[in-house]
Amino acid sequence: MRKTVLITGGSEGLGKEVASVLRNDYNVIILSNHEESLKKSEEELKVPAVFCDITDPEAIEKSVKEISEIYGGIDILINNAGIWLGGELDSSSYDDIARVLMVNALGTIYMTKAVLPFMKKKGSGKIINIGSINGVETKTDRSVYIASKWAVTGFTKAMRKELEKYGIAVIGLQPGLMRTELHRKAGTERDYTCAMNVKDVAKVVEFAASLENIVLEQVVFRNLHCEIF
């Protein structure tokens, strides 16, 4: 029986590429709050798409319940959605700070909470949290983004301990800089010379999803030839 995979931030970037890689072997559902790109990706990938804001608990509960009823549960959750905020702390607005923490950290926590009853009922499941190398290392001019990703790292480690008794694996992936629209959408320009291709990163996610009886506790990876992150 094909397993069901739910991918947040699945309408573009890494999420879309992961959906493309997994769709032949899994029941893949992409989730996003970007309606236009979600519809476009749904048509292009030929996979079901769900419009949902991962910072809205009621919307999450409704979406997860509906997906679980259709597919008999969710076997793999890939928490991929995230946004960027750069610059020194005092240059960021309170609203922007809150938004980054809501999407990157609370969105991951909310989505995980929503799928747990269904995974616990089946006695199995896998949660793959796409963090960032900024969740294990630090750099100037991105303190809020780093705070959000360190929160994901800590949450991943804690949930791994909490859920192992239920047969649920929690995997933390910490990729370095990738060629996505993450920075541009936040109004920031980045040099992507040393960035990884999302197709290569998607292969790492595919490998993590395929593992049985093995959990990757924390995988940090970046471009072989560069230290930029």
Helices and strands as residue ranges (DSSP letters): E 4-8, H 13-22, E 27-32, H 35-45, E 49-51, H 57-71, E 76-79, G 89-91, H 94-100, I 101-106, H 107-122, E 125-130, G 133-135, H 143-163, G 164-166, E 168-175, H 182-185, H 198-210, E 219-221
